[in-house]
Amino acid sequence: MSLAAAHFVSVTELGARIVVRTRIEGGVTDAVGYLRACTDTECTVETKRGLVTLALADIVAAKQVPPPPPAPRAPRRPLAD
């Protein structure tokens, strides 16, 4: 566990977009999304695939990330003559 990373998550404002790297069996995994809840022992991140609850004790790295880019614009239509 990284105390600095766990502390970062615990003091980050709810709704912030973050990436959290946690230790799992056989390696590590990342959760990218919006911080929705945080207690003394776990945090909840809303990812593209749904809510993920992570134990603060398993966090090895975390940081804030920029918001996703806006959706692509519709293609332009040619002007009528």
C-alpha distance (Angstrom), angle and dihedral (degrees) to the residues before:
residue distance angle dihedral
M1 . . .
S2 3.77 . .
L3 3.78 109.7 .
A4 3.81 90.6 -161.5
A5 3.81 93.0 53.0
A6 3.81 93.3 45.6
H7 3.81 89.6 48.6
F8 3.82 90.7 49.3
V9 3.81 90.8 54.8
S10 3.81 93.0 45.8
V11 3.82 93.5 53.4
T12 3.81 98.0 38.6
E13 3.79 115.3 110.5
L14 3.80 114.8 -103.6
G15 3.80 110.6 -104.3
A16 3.80 94.4 35.6
R17 3.81 116.0 133.3
I18 3.80 108.7 -119.4
V19 3.78 143.1 162.9
V20 3.80 117.4 -135.7
R21 3.81 122.7 -168.8
T22 3.80 113.9 -156.3
R23 3.77 134.0 -175.8
I24 3.82 115.3 -111.5
E25 3.78 132.7 172.7
G26 3.79 105.8 -67.8
G27 3.81 98.1 12.3
V28 3.79 141.2 -35.8
T29 3.80 137.4 -50.9
D30 3.79 134.9 -162.0
A31 3.79 130.6 -132.0
V32 3.82 115.3 -162.0
G33 3.76 118.9 -170.7
Y34 3.78 147.2 75.3
L35 3.79 122.0 -34.6
R36 3.81 105.5 -121.5
A37 3.82 103.9 168.9
C38 3.78 141.1 1.3
T39 3.82 132.3 -171.2
D40 3.79 132.8 173.2
T41 3.82 90.6 -83.6
E42 3.83 109.2 26.1
C43 3.77 146.5 19.0
T44 3.78 133.3 -148.7
V45 3.80 121.7 -138.6
E46 3.81 123.2 -170.2
T47 3.81 106.3 -139.4
K48 3.81 130.7 177.0
R49 3.80 87.3 -91.2
G50 3.82 96.8 48.9
L51 3.79 139.2 -89.8
V52 3.80 117.7 -19.4
T53 3.80 122.0 -167.7
L54 3.81 114.5 -152.5
A55 3.80 129.2 -171.0
L56 3.80 111.3 -123.4
A57 3.82 87.5 -140.0
D58 3.83 89.5 63.7
I59 3.82 96.5 51.2
V60 3.80 114.3 112.0
A61 3.83 99.3 168.7
A62 3.80 139.2 4.6
K63 3.78 138.7 171.1
Q64 3.78 142.2 162.3
V65 3.81 115.9 -97.6
P66 3.81 130.9 -162.8
P67 3.79 120.7 -97.2
P68 3.79 116.9 -90.0
P69 3.80 116.8 -91.7
P70 3.80 117.2 -95.0
A71 3.80 119.4 -92.8
P72 3.82 114.3 -86.1
R73 3.78 115.8 -91.6
A74 3.78 120.9 -112.0
P75 3.82 114.3 -95.8
R76 3.77 116.0 -93.7
R77 3.76 118.7 -105.7
P78 3.79 119.9 -135.7
L79 3.80 116.0 -104.1
A80 3.80 115.0 -101.5
D81 3.80 116.0 -115.9
